Amino acid sequence: MSSLTFSHTVTERFLRYVTIDTQSDPESPGSPSTEKQKDLGRVLAAELRAMGVADAHLDDYGYVYGTIPANTDKKVPVICFCSHMDTSPDVTGKDVKPQIVKDYRGGDIVLPGDTSQVIRFNEHPALKHQIGNDIITTDGTTLLGADNKAGVAEIMDAAHFFLNNPDVKHGTIKILFTPDEEIGRGVDNVDLKKLGADFGYTMDGESAGCVEDETFSADGATITINGVSAHPGYAKGKMEHAIKIAAAIVERLPKEGCSPETTSGKQGFLHPIGIDGALEQATLSFIVRDFTEEGLKEKEVLLEGIVKDVMKDYPRSTYTFEVKEQYRNMKQVIDRHPHVLEYAIEAIRRAGLRPMRTAIRGGTDGSRLSFMGLPCPNIFAGEHAFHSRLEWVSRQDMEKAVETIVHLAMIWEEKA
């Protein structure tokens, strides 16, 4: 259990940050994909400098970097704490109006801006662990942005703690806030040499106490159908409609056991995310997810097999099938550095929580950072129901995440 004294400012920070719209845009070629992400970046860099983080700055790509110098004579590995500033393109993040349900006593939470939006107790099992806590939601018209502004606020609050408690010993701590994580580009332009960290932790997980060292491996698949065009009045025996071919492919996908809505745990899936086209040409976009590369390959073979089978009915049409790697299961890297995870588990325990080691049915910036040479498991931030208007986080969970960060830095110094 923690013996440190914390004067938490994490909730106040979080409530400020969520009102800044930082939604990323997958259609934009820019980096960051939206300039408004820099609005939060400028705020964070200025706040860090005001705390005493002299080198804190926002770069042209929308990354915020900062260093809290070591205050120990020991040679301690440099640790980075990382969170992303952008919010999901799935739901608007503009004009967020956060609400606080103080001393939650159970039951459903009706959101006041749109009363059809209800956080139902029986649909959100994590709520049963929040009795007596303060729950932060939106008014129901936007997402909240706890994914991942909770993590941002927690790192900022931990930085504030370190700078105001110089007697708490730690090595050099690096801070990194990234743009565009939600669209898979979170570390496209990160400068790891400038960052100068040996190991990292993303603060981007769900329930308090969770630490994650395993993610999906991920590919994207694009199928382009080239049909046969003809005048619709004279098309008999001639036309092969690209949209109908694409629709037939989607229709033949497995109905059970290979889609997001029918899988859980360690099961992967094929998931169509876009269809675009006209008579002559249509494009299908898929994401492919599995915890092993063998599982990824099996699903990609399955998908192309479906395409080939459908194309037999359209002998004069053609297709192309392209697969692009997106990210890989971080476990392959973390397993080579087991102490990185062990220290996180011990920090969670010292913060007064029961550690829970889980796997992410998704990815984080840490997935790619791990393969770029910065082993980077994921620690809880307290966010729930992310990417939706029902998103929520509790004040107490965010405070425990701050304490976990502090204990983790202390453990690295102790073990050095």
Backbone hydrogen bonds, N-H to C=O, Kabsch-Sander energy under -0.5 kcal/mol:
donor,donor_aa,acceptor,acceptor_aa,energy
6,F,4,L,-0.6
8,H,6,F,-0.6
13,R,9,T,-2.1
14,F,10,V,-2.7
15,L,11,T,-2.7
16,R,12,E,-1.4
17,Y,13,R,-2.6
18,V,14,F,-2.3
19,T,16,R,-0.9
20,I,17,Y,-1.7
21,D,19,T,-0.6
24,S,87,T,-1.9
28,S,25,D,-1.4
37,Q,34,T,-1.4
38,K,35,E,-1.9
39,D,36,K,-1.0
40,L,36,K,-0.8
41,G,37,Q,-1.7
42,R,38,K,-2.9
43,V,39,D,-1.3
44,L,40,L,-2.7
45,A,41,G,-2.5
46,A,42,R,-2.2
47,E,43,V,-2.5
48,L,44,L,-2.6
49,R,45,A,-2.3
50,A,46,A,-2.2
51,M,47,E,-1.6
52,G,48,L,-1.2
53,V,48,L,-2.7
54,A,52,G,-1.4
56,A,53,V,-1.7
57,H,65,Y,-2.0
59,D,63,Y,-2.7
62,G,59,D,-1.7
64,V,177,F,-2.3
65,Y,57,H,-2.2
65,Y,63,Y,-0.5
66,G,175,I,-1.5
68,I,173,I,-3.0
71,N,170,H,-2.2
76,V,74,K,-1.0
79,I,172,T,-1.8
80,C,199,F,-2.2
81,F,174,K,-2.5
82,C,201,Y,-2.6
83,S,176,L,-1.7
85,M,178,T,-3.4
86,D,178,T,-0.6
87,T,22,T,-0.9
91,V,88,S,-0.7
96,V,93,G,-0.5
99,Q,137,T,-2.9
101,V,99,Q,-0.5
101,V,135,I,-3.5
102,K,100,I,-0.9
104,Y,101,V,-0.5
104,Y,133,N,-3.3
109,I,119,I,-2.2
110,V,108,D,-0.6
111,L,117,Q,-2.5
113,G,139,D,-2.0
114,D,111,L,-0.9
114,D,139,D,-1.0
117,Q,114,D,-2.6
118,V,116,S,-0.8
119,I,109,I,-2.8
120,R,118,V,-1.2
123,E,120,R,-1.4
124,H,120,R,-1.0
124,H,121,F,-0.5
127,L,124,H,-2.4
128,K,125,P,-1.4
129,H,126,A,-1.5
130,Q,127,L,-2.2
132,G,104,Y,-3.7
133,N,130,Q,-2.6
135,I,101,V,-2.4
135,I,133,N,-0.6
136,I,393,V,-3.5
137,T,99,Q,-2.2
137,T,135,I,-0.5
143,L,92,T,-2.2
144,L,388,S,-0.5
148,N,146,A,-1.0
149,K,145,G,-2.5
150,A,146,A,-1.8
151,G,146,A,-0.6
152,V,148,N,-2.0
153,A,149,K,-2.5
154,E,150,A,-2.2
155,I,151,G,-2.3
156,M,152,V,-2.4
157,D,153,A,-2.5
158,A,154,E,-2.4
159,A,155,I,-2.4
160,H,156,M,-2.2
161,F,157,D,-2.1
162,F,158,A,-2.6
163,L,159,A,-2.4
164,N,160,H,-1.1
164,N,161,F,-0.6
165,N,161,F,-0.7
165,N,162,F,-0.9
168,V,165,N,-2.1
169,K,167,D,-0.8
173,I,68,I,-2.6
174,K,79,I,-3.3
175,I,66,G,-2.8
176,L,81,F,-2.2
177,F,64,V,-2.1
178,T,83,S,-2.0
183,I,180,D,-0.7
184,G,181,E,-2.0
185,R,180,D,-2.4
188,D,185,R,-1.6
190,V,187,V,-0.9
192,L,190,V,-0.9
195,L,191,D,-2.4
196,G,192,L,-2.7
198,D,78,V,-2.8
199,F,78,V,-1.8
200,G,375,P,-2.7
201,Y,80,C,-2.0
202,T,377,P,-2.2
203,M,82,C,-2.4
204,D,202,T,-0.9
204,D,379,I,-1.2
205,G,379,I,-1.6
210,C,207,S,-2.1
211,V,356,M,-2.5
212,E,378,N,-3.3
213,D,358,T,-0.8
214,E,358,T,-0.6
216,F,360,I,-0.6
216,F,362,G,-2.0
217,S,290,D,-3.9
218,A,327,Y,-3.5
219,D,288,V,-2.2
220,G,324,K,-2.8
221,A,286,F,-2.3
222,T,322,E,-2.9
223,I,284,L,-2.7
224,T,222,T,-0.5
224,T,320,T,-2.1
225,I,223,I,-0.6
225,I,282,A,-3.3
226,N,224,T,-0.5
226,N,318,T,-3.0
227,G,225,I,-0.7
227,G,280,E,-2.8
228,V,240,E,-2.3
229,S,227,G,-0.5
234,Y,231,H,-1.9
235,A,232,P,-0.7
238,K,235,A,-2.7
239,M,235,A,-2.2
240,E,228,V,-2.3
242,A,279,L,-3.1
245,I,241,H,-2.1
246,A,242,A,-2.5
247,A,243,I,-2.6
248,A,244,K,-2.1
249,I,245,I,-1.8
250,V,246,A,-2.1
251,E,247,A,-2.4
252,R,248,A,-1.3
253,L,250,V,-1.4
262,T,259,S,-1.7
263,T,260,P,-0.8
267,Q,264,S,-2.1
269,F,289,R,-1.8
270,L,258,C,-2.9
271,H,287,I,-2.1
273,I,285,S,-2.9
274,G,285,S,-1.3
276,D,283,T,-2.2
278,A,281,Q,-2.7
282,A,225,I,-1.9
283,T,276,D,-3.6
284,L,223,I,-2.9
285,S,274,G,-2.8
286,F,221,A,-3.0
287,I,271,H,-2.3
288,V,219,D,-2.8
289,R,269,F,-2.5
290,D,217,S,-1.8
296,L,292,T,-1.8
297,K,293,E,-2.4
298,E,294,E,-2.3
299,K,295,G,-1.9
300,E,296,L,-2.2
301,V,297,K,-2.5
302,L,298,E,-2.3
303,L,299,K,-2.5
304,E,300,E,-2.4
305,G,301,V,-2.3
306,I,302,L,-2.0
307,V,303,L,-2.2
308,K,304,E,-2.8
309,D,305,G,-2.2
310,V,306,I,-2.5
311,M,307,V,-2.6
312,K,308,K,-0.8
312,K,309,D,-0.6
313,D,310,V,-1.8
314,Y,311,M,-1.8
317,S,314,Y,-1.7
318,T,226,N,-2.0
320,T,224,T,-1.8
322,E,222,T,-2.6
324,K,220,G,-3.0
326,Q,218,A,-2.7
327,Y,218,A,-1.5
332,Q,329,N,-1.5
333,V,330,M,-1.7
334,I,330,M,-2.6
335,D,331,K,-2.3
336,R,333,V,-1.6
337,H,334,I,-2.1
340,V,337,H,-1.7
341,L,337,H,-0.6
342,E,338,P,-2.3
343,Y,339,H,-2.7
344,A,340,V,-1.1
345,I,341,L,-2.4
346,E,342,E,-2.2
347,A,343,Y,-2.3
348,I,344,A,-2.2
349,R,345,I,-2.0
350,R,346,E,-2.5
351,A,347,A,-1.5
352,G,349,R,-1.8
353,L,348,I,-2.0
356,M,209,G,-2.5
358,T,211,V,-2.1
358,T,356,M,-0.6
360,I,214,E,-3.1
361,R,359,A,-0.5
362,G,360,I,-1.7
367,S,364,T,-1.6
368,R,364,T,-0.8
369,L,365,D,-2.6
370,S,366,G,-2.2
371,F,367,S,-1.1
372,M,368,R,-1.2
373,G,370,S,-1.1
374,L,369,L,-2.8
378,N,212,E,-2.9
379,I,202,T,-3.1
380,F,210,C,-2.0
381,A,205,G,-2.1
382,G,205,G,-0.7
382,G,206,E,-1.4
383,E,205,G,-1.2
384,H,392,W,-1.8
388,S,385,A,-0.6
391,E,388,S,-1.2
392,W,384,H,-1.9
393,V,136,I,-1.7
395,R,134,D,-2.5
398,M,394,S,-1.9
399,E,395,R,-2.2
400,K,396,Q,-2.1
401,A,397,D,-1.8
402,V,398,M,-2.0
403,E,399,E,-2.1
404,T,400,K,-2.0
405,I,401,A,-2.1
406,V,402,V,-2.2
407,H,403,E,-2.7
408,L,404,T,-2.4
409,A,405,I,-2.2
410,M,406,V,-2.0
411,I,407,H,-2.5
412,W,408,L,-2.1
413,E,409,A,-1.5
414,E,410,M,-2.6
415,K,411,I,-2.7
416,A,412,W,-0.7
416,A,413,E,-0.5
